[in-house]
């Protein structure tokens, strides 16, 4: 435990130090009179905003977190079943793939205003945008994962007379899991963006609403506090998916560099926001 | 190896499939109209959307130009800074060690949340949109370029070190070409991000651009105009993405991803 903590410190401690130095310089710069007049928020003002209004931040954060999670979970279920259907029928996949590719690179957030027009200002349009934006990364990566069963495994499965559901559960799915989960990691960051952008456009609660509201009121402290909370939410949800990955595929030990390569490949398959 | 003829056939088949996809979509649309008869201002017919596109052609073109300009400049800015920073932290591993965890952290945060703040700082004009587009397009390029620069086969590295003298020559003639496939795939992603950045920035506050047009049409309960703007925006995003893809094909014809392109896209592995 101690050794792991030390290793973590060695890899990230310097970065943490650099961030602290930047914060200190920022705070000092904000105290200089010529910069003070610009109205830049200092770290101290942000921290004060965070402490003084933590109840508001938590209640709005819960709303955004709820929208993100529901959208993401529906996308996970939909994307996985879509990928299974596509991998079962190559013909269907060939027919649908150009459309899927186009939808992947199309800016999904652009239809947020239309959804608000159709469905009102409630939570549903936000959930739908979070769903739409995180659906394609999961679908495309799960499909790529399901396609990536290698020849030797296939032969092994055949020699063991595994077929149908058993073949899928014991051979295809475990091989596809790393890819599915890294797709899910990208998707959860997308889902947060989807929920927040939908809240930017029209909402009466949620962190995106809070950011816009404080921008209109020129309340820099609250705005940065809301952005900070949002960042924590995004990182926390990403951490949850990574944790799930840790427990579901402990055999897939990806080292740092491999992880980076994996990330860029996953994102290339995921397509755009 | 596949013959040219087979590849052409596949191309035609893909085209027909996408055409069928579009036809199916329009048919579905008409079916919804016919089944539920939704009010025209909420859910217009495809022909109403077509009519509205024709009527608003001039302003659609003008606003696409604005948005396209923001996206392109933001994308170029992200390319220059992203590749530049990646080269810098590659040449200077100490700096890389210091910055890399921060970069990895920054790219899982929702950068779009900073958009209202940036609009406050840079004003309501085009500059703020370009900066926001550049901000969210920056990370995919930075990460991919750095990964590409680091991902070098050791034997090839030894050979190149023998043949190429000088750090810069080595960088220019060996490391960068080697990283090019990664860089270009990062750029394709960055292009779609830049479109989203520009449009979201326009949603937050703007006087023109397709994002503004969507919001204005929405406010006027003119769903037909709203839908035609969304379609145009998607087409523009697709065209910009396609441009980068064409560049990719021209720049790295030797790379495996390009050689296998036709086979892969027909087998629907994607990208």
Interface residues (C-beta under 8 A of the other chain):
Chain A: X11 X12 X14 X15 X18 X19 X86 X90 X93 X94 X95 X96 X97 X98 X99 X100 X101 X102 X104 X105 X106 X107 X109 X110 X111 X112 X113 X114 X116 X117 X118 X140 X143 X144 X147 X189 X192 X193 X196 X197 X200 X201 X207 X208 X211 X212 X215 X218 X223 X224 X226 X227 X230 X231 X234 X235 X238 X257 X260 X261 X263 X264 X267 X268 X269 X270 X271 X272 X273
Chain B: X13 X14 X17 X18 X20 X21 X22 X25 X42 X43 X97 X98 X99 X100 X101 X102 X104 X105 X108 X109 X110 X112 X113 X114 X115 X116 X117 X119 X120 X136 X140 X143 X144 X146 X147 X150 X151 X182 X185 X186 X188 X189 X191 X192 X193 X195 X196 X199 X200 X203 X204 X210 X211 X214 X215 X218 X221 X223 X226 X227 X230 X233 X234 X237 X238 X241 X265 X266 X267 X268 X269 X270 X271
